[in-house]
Amino acid sequence: MTAIKHALQRDIFTPNDERLLSIVNVCKAGKKKKNCFLCATVTTERPVQVKVVKVKKSDKGDFYKRQMAWELRDLAEVDAKDATKENPEFDLHFEKVYRWVASSTAEKNSFISCIWKLNQRYLRKKVEFVNVSAQLLEELPKAEESVPSGESQSVAGGDEDTLDDYQELNAREEQDIENMMEVCEYAISNAEAFAEKLSRELQVLDGANIQSIMASEKQVNILMQLLDEALTEVDTIEGKLLSYEEMLQSVKEQMDQISQSNRLIQISNTNNSKLLDEIQFLVNYMDLSKGHIRALQEGDLSSPKGIEACINASEALLQCMNVALRPGHDKLVAVKQQQSLFTDLRDNFARRLTNHLNNVFVHQGHDQSSTLSQHTAELTLPKHSPLHRDLLRYAKLMEWLKNTQREKYEGLSRTYVDYMTRLYEREIKDFFEVAKIKMAGTTKEGKGKFATLPRKESALKQETESLHGSSGKLTGSTSSLNKLAVSSSNSRRSQSSSLLDMGNMSASDLDVADRTKFDKIFEQVLSELEPLCLAEQDFISKFFKLQQQPALAQGENTDDSDGTTHSRPVSEHRHSISSEKDMVRQMMNKIFQSIETELNSLIALGDKIDSFNSLYMLVKMSHHVWTAENVDPASYLSTTLGNVLVTVKRNFDKCISGQIKQMEDVKISKKSKVGILPFVTSFEEFAELAETIFRNAERRGDLDKAYIKLIRAVFMNVEKVANESQKTPRDVVMMENFHHIFSTLSRLKISCLEAERKEAKHKYTDHLQSYVINSLGQPLEKLNHFFEGVEARVAQGVREEEVSYQLAFNKQELRKVIKEYPGKEVKKGLDNLYKKVDKHLCEEESLLQVVWHSMQDEFIRQYKHFEGLINRCYPGSGITMDFTIQDMLEYFSSIAQSH
């Protein structure tokens, strides 16, 4: 460190006329270790400037450079961090706080001591030292590093002591010295004489002071006497103050007694006020009026006014019983008597209410049963709104019973469910019996099958018979089915066995009107059941107070019958809501336990009457399920209809599978032409019917999947029948049926079958072309064979102009073959071909003219091909056909017109 100090003095501070007094090796606190030196310096010239200089060693060489300097007068505070423990860290507060870590605690203490001395000498204690040991600030450092040079030695040694003893003169002292020196002329020229003169004057002043002190002894004695008198007077005043203090003490004790009495009076008043509040509280909340007691004991539960009085009395009773008693109230005899009275009133009123509601259930049930006969012959369900309206008057009393007598409440709910189960079971059974007979009336088989069902009323038979007379009255939504039925041709019905005979019935027995009747009946059944279930569920929720309550954010406060209040958490509240929903669901399941069974039975009947009824049922049931879920997804109606919808969907899938099975089992006659296959016509009828039924339906996706299955089965079985056909050529079977499929799909515009429509068109076109080419080979058979031989020779490498030199294909052979086909023979052959094609094709599809025109085009193409071969292979021979293209056009036209 001595060498570094010497080098810094020589290289940095001496050139700037500065002396280095202290040095410390430091680095910045909390950062990467980059060492530097903090130096305390003073200038050698006056006025003296004291600085703290930061010196850093250069990175490029072994020399030091001055990096930063601060004036000591800008230093506000020195913080040594800890005055008791050794800690190398310290802070210097200039314009901002600089935190340093010294290489050793000794260096830090030496540097801080030097700063303190400079502060004492030059700044008059301006800098504040914090957490610095007092010993460090009072004593000089005992051991400082010695510097060999004389200059440095004087800085670190005795020169510092001299600096500490020296005190500067203030302005007044300087002024006095100047005045004294101005009086004495030789003050500067003869300092010894001036000093001797000052000494003599000082001795004179000392003598004058001693004489003045001796002359003032008398004054001192007088002053001492005055002081003794003052002390005596003080003792007198002190005695009086003591007497006053004793008097005040007596007054204080009397005031304390008065204050104590006032405090006891205040406590007594406070207790009386609190007692009055407690009595008032008990009187206000534990007192039930005589009118309410009379209503609970004798109130009329059959009249509206009596019910209202009982409701008010029961609510008042519940409020009195649930009042939050304060600590100690339950020990009062009067409170116990009131609680006992309230309990007796509660039990007696609950018993009376339960008996009355049981009687109401019975009487209302008899009144409701008496009205069943008027609904027997009609497809309507009795309305229970009068019963619900009468019972809802007791809803608040049921809520009271639920909160006070849970057992009686649950017993009453079981009684209601048992009674309503029997009532609804009779009503629903009769209702579905009427629906089945009306459905059975739509077919002859249904009439025979259900003619033996027991009927209670003769009007039911009349209703069933009148149903046949109303077959022409169709709703607007199904009128399009009649149009489809009229547009279908009689010949098609005569040739195809419709897929409607899944129930072993012929298609003639099932017309559009029958299906429309079934649709109306099924819709009416669902329309009657839906409001019935919703009304009953709504009534149960309101009457038995099982509605869902909004969930509280944190919890809800509930009062027990003993008056204690507690907080019920959100989880318990949600559990309560869930249990109430389960209770509603259980009650509805028991009351309407027969609905799902009856619906499945009705669906089975409809499916047996006509398998296509599953389409109607799927659409209707889906719509009602969708409607019920929008109203309440968790309702009994939504759940039940959803279960039944699964059955309907299963029947629909079975219907599709049955049609596919029927396609696979179809048999064609070996003696007659095939024509349009029955299952192709049936698919057309199915698609027309399905598009009408499923227009704007919610379950369109199910129909699209069925379409894909059916059309693939149709394609596969058309090819199968075409391959097995003996009477009709394969191309004709494929052409006619795929043309019919293409026409059907183009007309109905079924988006999911667009790819199949294009495929049907492609198959129709391919087989039409194949049939035309195969058929045209027969009228000019020898000419075809001759030119096929010519083309074979050319293919083998014979040049076209050299073919005429072949023995089998010379010009004579060509003339001989052409001579066998004069125009008359060609026309005759085309006429035979037309008859054969007419014999192959069926009348329904009307493809004869299309095929004949295609044959005309193909014949002309072949004619031009033959002419081209003659011109290329027999150039200059002058050989031509016996007929021209114009002749051929006349042949085709005359043949088509003649037939």
Rosetta blueprint (number, residue, H / E / L):
1 M L
2 T H
3 A H
4 I H
5 K H
6 H H
7 A H
8 L H
9 Q H
10 R H
11 D H
12 I H
13 F H
14 T H
15 P H
16 N H
17 D L
18 E E
19 R E
20 L E
21 L E
22 S E
23 I E
24 V E
25 N E
26 V E
27 C E
28 K E
29 A L
30 G L
31 K L
32 K L
33 K L
34 K L
35 N L
36 C E
37 F E
38 L E
39 C E
40 A E
41 T E
42 V E
43 T E
44 T L
45 E L
46 R L
47 P L
48 V L
49 Q L
50 V E
51 K E
52 V E
53 V E
54 K E
55 V E
56 K E
57 K E
58 S L
59 D L
60 K L
61 G L
62 D L
63 F L
64 Y E
65 K E
66 R E
67 Q E
68 M E
69 A E
70 W E
71 E E
72 L H
73 R H
74 D H
75 L L
76 A L
77 E E
78 V E
79 D E
80 A L
81 K L
82 D L
83 A L
84 T L
85 K L
86 E L
87 N L
88 P L
89 E E
90 F E
91 D E
92 L E
93 H E
94 F L
95 E L
96 K L
97 V E
98 Y E
99 R E
100 W E
101 V E
102 A E
103 S L
104 S L
105 T H
106 A H
107 E H
108 K H
109 N H
110 S H
111 F H
112 I H
113 S H
114 C H
115 I H
116 W H
117 K H
118 L H
119 N H
120 Q H
121 R H
122 Y H
123 L H
124 R L
125 K L
126 K L
127 V L
128 E E
129 F E
130 V E
131 N L
132 V L
133 S L
134 A H
135 Q H
136 L H
137 L H
138 E H
139 E L
140 L L
141 P L
142 K L
143 A L
144 E L
145 E L
146 S L
147 V L
148 P L
149 S L
150 G H
151 E H
152 S H
153 Q H
154 S H
155 V H
156 A H
157 G L
158 G H
159 D H
160 E H
161 D H
162 T H
163 L H
164 D H
165 D H
166 Y L
167 Q L
168 E L
169 L L
170 N L
171 A H
172 R H
173 E H
174 E H
175 Q H
176 D H
177 I H
178 E H
179 N H
180 M H
181 M H
182 E H
183 V H
184 C L
185 E L
186 Y L
187 A L
188 I L
189 S L
190 N L
191 A H
192 E H
193 A H
194 F H
195 A H
196 E H
197 K H
198 L H
199 S H
200 R H
201 E H
202 L H
203 Q H
204 V H
205 L H
206 D H
207 G H
208 A H
209 N H
210 I H
211 Q H
212 S H
213 I H
214 M H
215 A H
216 S L
217 E H
218 K H
219 Q H
220 V H
221 N H
222 I H
223 L H
224 M H
225 Q H
226 L H
227 L H
228 D H
229 E H
230 A H
231 L H
232 T H
233 E H
234 V H
235 D H
236 T H
237 I H
238 E H
239 G H
240 K H
241 L H
242 L H
243 S H
244 Y H
245 E H
246 E H
247 M H
248 L H
249 Q H
250 S H
251 V H
252 K H
253 E H
254 Q H
255 M H
256 D H
257 Q H
258 I H
259 S H
260 Q H
261 S H
262 N H
263 R H
264 L H
265 I H
266 Q H
267 I H
268 S H
269 N H
270 T H
271 N H
272 N H
273 S H
274 K H
275 L H
276 L H
277 D H
278 E H
279 I H
280 Q H
281 F H
282 L H
283 V H
284 N H
285 Y H
286 M L
287 D L
288 L L
289 S L
290 K H
291 G H
292 H H
293 I H
294 R H
295 A H
296 L H
297 Q H
298 E H
299 G L
300 D L
301 L L
302 S L
303 S L
304 P H
305 K H
306 G H
307 I H
308 E H
309 A H
310 C H
311 I H
312 N H
313 A H
314 S H
315 E H
316 A H
317 L H
318 L H
319 Q H
320 C H
321 M H
322 N L
323 V L
324 A L
325 L L
326 R L
327 P L
328 G L
329 H H
330 D H
331 K H
332 L L
333 V H
334 A H
335 V H
336 K H
337 Q H
338 Q H
339 Q H
340 S H
341 L H
342 F H
343 T H
344 D H
345 L H
346 R H
347 D H
348 N H
349 F H
350 A H
351 R H
352 R H
353 L H
354 T H
355 N H
356 H H
357 L H
358 N H
359 N H
360 V H
361 F H
362 V H
363 H H
364 Q H
365 G H
366 H H
367 D H
368 Q H
369 S H
370 S L
371 T L
372 L H
373 S H
374 Q H
375 H H
376 T L
377 A L
378 E L
379 L L
380 T L
381 L L
382 P L
383 K L
384 H L
385 S H
386 P H
387 L H
388 H H
389 R H
390 D H
391 L H
392 L H
393 R L
394 Y L
395 A H
396 K H
397 L H
398 M H
399 E H
400 W H
401 L H
402 K H
403 N H
404 T H
405 Q L
406 R H
407 E H
408 K H
409 Y H
410 E H
411 G H
412 L H
413 S H
414 R H
415 T H
416 Y H
417 V H
418 D H
419 Y H
420 M H
421 T H
422 R H
423 L H
424 Y H
425 E H
426 R H
427 E H
428 I H
429 K H
430 D H
431 F H
432 F H
433 E H
434 V H
435 A H
436 K H
437 I H
438 K H
439 M H
440 A H
441 G L
442 T L
443 T L
444 K H
445 E H
446 G H
447 K H
448 G H
449 K H
450 F H
451 A L
452 T L
453 L L
454 P L
455 R L
456 K L
457 E L
458 S L
459 A H
460 L H
461 K H
462 Q H
463 E H
464 T H
465 E H
466 S H
467 L H
468 H H
469 G H
470 S L
471 S L
472 G L
473 K L
474 L L
475 T L
476 G H
477 S H
478 T H
479 S H
480 S H
481 L H
482 N H
483 K H
484 L H
485 A H
486 V H
487 S H
488 S L
489 S L
490 N H
491 S H
492 R H
493 R H
494 S H
495 Q H
496 S L
497 S L
498 S L
499 L H
500 L H
501 D H
502 M H
503 G H
504 N L
505 M L
506 S L
507 A H
508 S H
509 D H
510 L L
511 D L
512 V H
513 A H
514 D H
515 R H
516 T H
517 K H
518 F H
519 D H
520 K H
521 I H
522 F H
523 E H
524 Q H
525 V H
526 L H
527 S H
528 E H
529 L H
530 E H
531 P H
532 L H
533 C H
534 L H
535 A H
536 E H
537 Q H
538 D H
539 F H
540 I H
541 S H
542 K H
543 F H
544 F L
545 K L
546 L L
547 Q L
548 Q L
549 Q L
550 P L
551 A L
552 L L
553 A L
554 Q L
555 G E
556 E E
557 N E
558 T E
559 D E
560 D L
561 S L
562 D L
563 G L
564 T L
565 T E
566 H E
567 S E
568 R E
569 P E
570 V H
571 S H
572 E H
573 H H
574 R H
575 H H
576 S H
577 I H
578 S H
579 S H
580 E H
581 K H
582 D H
583 M H
584 V H
585 R H
586 Q H
587 M H
588 M H
589 N H
590 K H
591 I H
592 F L
593 Q L
594 S L
595 I H
596 E H
597 T H
598 E H
599 L H
600 N H
601 S H
602 L H
603 I H
604 A H
605 L H
606 G H
607 D H
608 K H
609 I H
610 D L
611 S L
612 F L
613 N H
614 S H
615 L H
616 Y H
617 M H
618 L H
619 V H
620 K H
621 M H
622 S H
623 H H
624 H H
625 V H
626 W H
627 T H
628 A H
629 E H
630 N H
631 V H
632 D L
633 P L
634 A L
635 S L
636 Y H
637 L H
638 S H
639 T H
640 T H
641 L H
642 G H
643 N H
644 V H
645 L H
646 V H
647 T H
648 V H
649 K H
650 R H
651 N H
652 F H
653 D H
654 K H
655 C H
656 I H
657 S H
658 G H
659 Q H
660 I H
661 K H
662 Q H
663 M H
664 E H
665 D L
666 V L
667 K L
668 I L
669 S L
670 K L
671 K L
672 S L
673 K L
674 V L
675 G L
676 I L
677 L L
678 P H
679 F H
680 V H
681 T H
682 S H
683 F H
684 E H
685 E H
686 F H
687 A H
688 E H
689 L H
690 A H
691 E H
692 T H
693 I H
694 F L
695 R L
696 N L
697 A L
698 E L
699 R L
700 R H
701 G H
702 D H
703 L H
704 D H
705 K H
706 A H
707 Y H
708 I H
709 K H
710 L H
711 I H
712 R H
713 A H
714 V H
715 F H
716 M H
717 N H
718 V H
719 E H
720 K H
721 V H
722 A H
723 N H
724 E H
725 S L
726 Q L
727 K L
728 T L
729 P L
730 R H
731 D H
732 V H
733 V H
734 M H
735 M H
736 E H
737 N H
738 F H
739 H H
740 H H
741 I H
742 F H
743 S H
744 T H
745 L H
746 S H
747 R H
748 L H
749 K L
750 I L
751 S H
752 C H
753 L H
754 E H
755 A H
756 E H
757 R H
758 K H
759 E H
760 A H
761 K H
762 H H
763 K H
764 Y H
765 T H
766 D H
767 H H
768 L H
769 Q H
770 S H
771 Y H
772 V H
773 I H
774 N H
775 S H
776 L H
777 G L
778 Q L
779 P L
780 L L
781 E H
782 K H
783 L H
784 N H
785 H H
786 F H
787 F H
788 E H
789 G H
790 V H
791 E H
792 A H
793 R H
794 V H
795 A H
796 Q H
797 G L
798 V L
799 R L
800 E H
801 E H
802 E H
803 V H
804 S H
805 Y H
806 Q L
807 L H
808 A H
809 F H
810 N L
811 K H
812 Q H
813 E H
814 L H
815 R H
816 K H
817 V H
818 I H
819 K H
820 E L
821 Y L
822 P L
823 G H
824 K H
825 E H
826 V H
827 K H
828 K H
829 G H
830 L H
831 D H
832 N H
833 L H
834 Y H
835 K H
836 K H
837 V H
838 D H
839 K H
840 H H
841 L L
842 C L
843 E L
844 E L
845 E L
846 S L
847 L L
848 L H
849 Q H
850 V H
851 V H
852 W H
853 H H
854 S H
855 M H
856 Q H
857 D H
858 E H
859 F H
860 I H
861 R H
862 Q H
863 Y H
864 K H
865 H H
866 F H
867 E H
868 G H
869 L H
870 I H
871 N H
872 R H
873 C H
874 Y L
875 P L
876 G L
877 S L
878 G L
879 I L
880 T L
881 M L
882 D L
883 F L
884 T L
885 I H
886 Q H
887 D H
888 M H
889 L H
890 E H
891 Y H
892 F H
893 S H
894 S H
895 I H
896 A H
897 Q H
898 S H
899 H L
